[in-house]
Amino acid sequence: MTILTLDRKFVSLENYGHSLRAPSYIFKPTRIEEIAEAFQLAKKTGLTVTARGAGRSYNDAALNGGGIVLDLSSMNRVIKWDALKGQIVAEPGTTLQQIWQMVEPDGWWPPVVSGTMLTTLGGCLGANIHGKNNFRMGPIGEHVIEFTALLPNGSEVTCSPKKNADLFYAMISGLGMLGIFTSIKIQMKRIYSGLLEISARPVNNLHEHLNVLLEGAPASDYIVGWLDATTGGRGLGRGQIHAARYLHEGEDPDPQKTMSLKNQNLPSRIMGIFPKSILYIFMEPFMNNLGAWGVNTGKYISSLPRHTFRQSHAAFHFLLDYVPNVELAYGRGGLIQHQSFLPKETAEAAWTELLQLSLKRGLPSYLGVTKRHRPDKFLLSHAVDGFSLALDFKVTNSNRTKLSQMLQEFDRIVLDAGGRFYFAKNSETTPETTVRFLGPETVRKFKKLKKLCDPNGLLESDLYRRVFS
Ligand SMILES: Cc1cc2nc3c(=O)[nH]c(=O)nc-3n(C[C@H](O)[C@H](O)[C@H](O)COP(=O)(O)OP(=O)(O)OC[C@H]3O[C@@H](n4cnc5c(N)ncnc54)[C@H](O)[C@@H]3O)c2cc1C
C-alpha cells in the first residue's frame, strides 16, 4: 500500500467558470483503498476532503481551499455493460461521454444528461443532475439501480431505493458530503434511432415563453428554451423553444447508421476548415452588454420562422460542447451562473422582477436557458412543479461586488415566490437561504445522516462550508 503524505505543493483548482480559485492538495486515487488512505491522512492532519469528478460545477461544489481534493477522474472504468437489459456498471469517474459512446451503437441512451458530456457519473449523482427531460424522467438519481460507496467512518455500503434507502436518497444530491461513490449501476433508455425530431418556435415574451414550455411538455420527450435576457420592455423574456421527441421503432429507415458514433460525434471544424478549439477567441469581443445584445437579437431574428428538423442526440444535448472552452470567452474574471426553480404559478411575476432588475443594474445575463421540471424524492432536491431559469453572468473585477449583491436580491425574490436553488450552480446561496428553501427538517435530517456517516467531519467543500455552516 502506498502511504499518502502531504509532501506535495498546493495546486490551485478552479470552478468551471474560472471565477473562483482554491489551493488544495490533490490526490488521484485509482482504487478504493487509496480513498480510504486519504480519509486516514485527513484524520491525522486535521484536513478536510472533497471529491471532484470533472470539476464542471459552476461554483465551489468541487473546491476545498486549504484541504485535500480527491480527483476521481482516473477511476473511470466501465465494469459491466449489459446491452440486452441496457444496464451499465461503472466507476465514478466515468464520463457521460464514455457512457453514451458505449451504449448508443447498441440502441440505448443515458436517461438523463447534462448540457455537457464531460461530467462524471459521480459528479452527476453528487449534484443529482437534471436534463431537458426533467418533467418526464426526473433527475439522474431516479435511474440509478444501485451504487456502492465508501463512507468516512470506514464502512463500505451498497444502496438502492430498497436497500439503505435513506442513504440512497441523501447521497444522491448530497454533494459528496456523506461518502464517496465507488461504483454506480444505472439503467439506460431504449432508442430506435440516433436522431431526435426537433420542433423550434420563437416566443415573443415571458408569458408566451412559459406557456409554450408548459403546454409543449406533455407531448415532448425533451423541452428547453433559450431566453434573451438582454432585452426588456414588451420583449422581456422572448426567446426560442426547442421541443424534441424520440423517433418510434420503424420511423428511422437506417437506425444502425444514425446510431453509429460517426453520425453522432460533434464536428471538430467549422465549415470543415476552422478548428473549433479557437472559436471562443472570436466570441470574446462580443462578451459585453452591447455585443451580447447584438448576438441575442441576431439569434432571436434568425429563430423567427417556426420549423422542424432532425438532429443527432449528441448535437441536441451537448450544444455547449460545440465550442470547446466556451467559458474562456468570458475573459479573465470568468463567469458564474444563477439558476432558480419556481412553481409554475409564481414564475412569471418573479422572473419579470428579476430580469428587469438585471437590466436596470446594467448587469444583464448574456445567456438564459429555461426548462420544465417536476418534484422528486431526493433529500437536497432543487426541483419543483414549475420551471427553471439559468442565467450566465460575466464576472469582472469591477462588477464582482455589484453582481454578488444583485444575485442575493435574486435569491430573495425567488424565496418569496416559493422557489428553490441548485447547489451545483449558484454561488451566492447562504445558510439562511438553504434553510428557507429546503426547510429546517430536511437540513436537520441531512446533518444527522452526516454525523452518522462522517463522525469526524472529514468531508467538507467550500460549498458545504458556505451553505451549511
Ligand atoms: C456546460 C455545462 C452544462 C451543464 N448543464 C447541466 C444541466 O443541463 N443539468 C444539470 O443538472 N447540471 C448541468 N451542469 C452542471 C453539472 O452537470 C454538475 O455540476 C455536475 O455535478 C458536474 O459533474 P462533475 O463530474 O464535473 O462533478 P464536480 O463538479 O467535480 O462535482 C460535483 C459534486 O459532486 C461531488 N462528487 C464528485 N464525484 C463524487 C463521488 N465519486 N462521490 C461523491 N461525490 C462526488 C463533488 O464533491 C461535488 O459536490 C452543467 C455544467 C456545465 C459546465
The ligand as an ORCA input file, in Angstrom:
! r2SCAN-3c Opt
* xyz 0 1
  C     -21.585     23.445    -19.832
  C     -22.312     22.858    -18.651
  C     -23.633     22.458    -18.788
  C     -24.315     21.917    -17.697
  N     -25.600     21.505    -17.863
  C     -26.278     20.978    -16.819
  C     -27.605     20.501    -16.969
  O     -28.171     20.540    -18.056
  N     -28.210     19.972    -15.882
  C     -27.591     19.872    -14.672
  O     -28.211     19.372    -13.727
  N     -26.338     20.321    -14.492
  C     -25.670     20.863    -15.542
  N     -24.385     21.293    -15.371
  C     -23.773     21.161    -14.048
  C     -23.055     19.816    -13.915
  O     -23.781     18.798    -14.525
  C     -22.900     19.472    -12.443
  O     -22.201     20.478    -11.777
  C     -22.169     18.139    -12.233
  O     -22.193     17.852    -10.858
  C     -20.724     18.219    -12.717
  O     -20.161     16.936    -12.740
  P     -18.596     16.753    -12.449
  O     -18.242     15.338    -12.740
  O     -17.833     17.800    -13.128
  O     -18.608     16.947    -10.887
  P     -17.819     18.017     -9.932
  O     -18.171     19.390    -10.366
  O     -16.391     17.641     -9.944
  O     -18.503     17.654     -8.561
  C     -19.868     17.932     -8.345
  C     -20.271     17.445     -6.937
  O     -20.250     16.021     -6.885
  C     -19.378     15.578     -5.841
  N     -18.721     14.353     -6.319
  C     -17.948     14.189     -7.412
  N     -17.555     12.905     -7.518
  C     -18.077     12.240     -6.456
  C     -18.014     10.903     -5.988
  N     -17.354      9.945     -6.641
  N     -18.652     10.590     -4.843
  C     -19.355     11.535     -4.155
  N     -19.457     12.804     -4.550
  C     -18.829     13.165     -5.694
  C     -18.423     16.727     -5.619
  O     -17.870     16.722     -4.321
  C     -19.327     17.933     -5.858
  O     -20.085     18.229     -4.717
  C     -23.666     21.800    -16.441
  C     -22.335     22.196    -16.309
  C     -21.661     22.719    -17.407
  C     -20.233     23.117    -17.259
*
